């Protein structure tokens, strides 16, 4: 399972594929079909709405060796826990207002006993001036803090703009903090070069709600649009594997470790736990994603898998959305 390839890569991979086909062709076919979205190749009002349907406890993750700044709403000197998860949950508990307001939208936990010393276990709950551009004090291996963000129901929403319309996606910082940090960086620095280049409809294999038609194949088409978030002038560092739930209709996830990503038009139970999901398209905006999936394409073969590539790649821009929370 690979990415969209350059001409040089295709030549090398072609030789490898010919060799492997002679050894284990059956295994390869199964392998590629299950991972069909990999070639380079919900609305959820909160992250909890996505997580509650999975066989996992609620997400509450942060980024190690990072200290976020911001106004304190709980002072860590008098507020201690045994784990960063408990600190995160304490912040979430202050972000359950009926109007979606968050008294706490970021947390900082001192979890390295050697570096923290007497401050070990301190949990600072904070409020950012701009949650889409959180204030970072310091980072690096010498920093003993773990920090995370918490978005309210109306927060953490990014607008994806294309020439065919715009749609909104909700980010999941508590499930995929490294991935969301990268998206926030793109918001600040721009996304020149970001685009969609692959589009495959649901065909007759999935219903409009994303459910799979009984006894139908799983593709092609594979019910997704795929692109890249590799922006010009920004060095991309591969994201670690984070929260990997079942892919649902609207899921926004990485191909491998990025910067290739995809948006699913269907519920792909067959891809369970294969991809880091860092957001979800709001359901009322999925019609724009469906529209893109219907655009003219040409057929290509990526690592022995038939895919549909857009005749004309579609540039995209990411824009943060302000709230009054």
Secondary structure, 3 states (H helix, E strand, C coil): CCCCCCHHHHHHHHHHHHHHHHHHHHHHHHHHHHCHHHCCCCCCCCHHHHHCCCCCCCCCCCEECEEECCEEEECHHHCECCCHHHHHHHHHCCCCCCCCCCCCCEEEEECCHHHHHHHCCEEEEEECCCHHHCCEEEECCCCCEEEEECCCCCCCEEEEEECCEEEEEEECCCCCHHHHHHHHHHHHHCCCCCEEEEEECCCCCECCCCCECCCCCCCCCCCEEEEECCCCCCCCCCCCCCCCCCECCCEEEECCCCCEEEEECCCEHHHCCCCCEEEEECHHHHHHHHHHHCCCEEEEEECCEEEEEEEEEEECEEEECCCCC
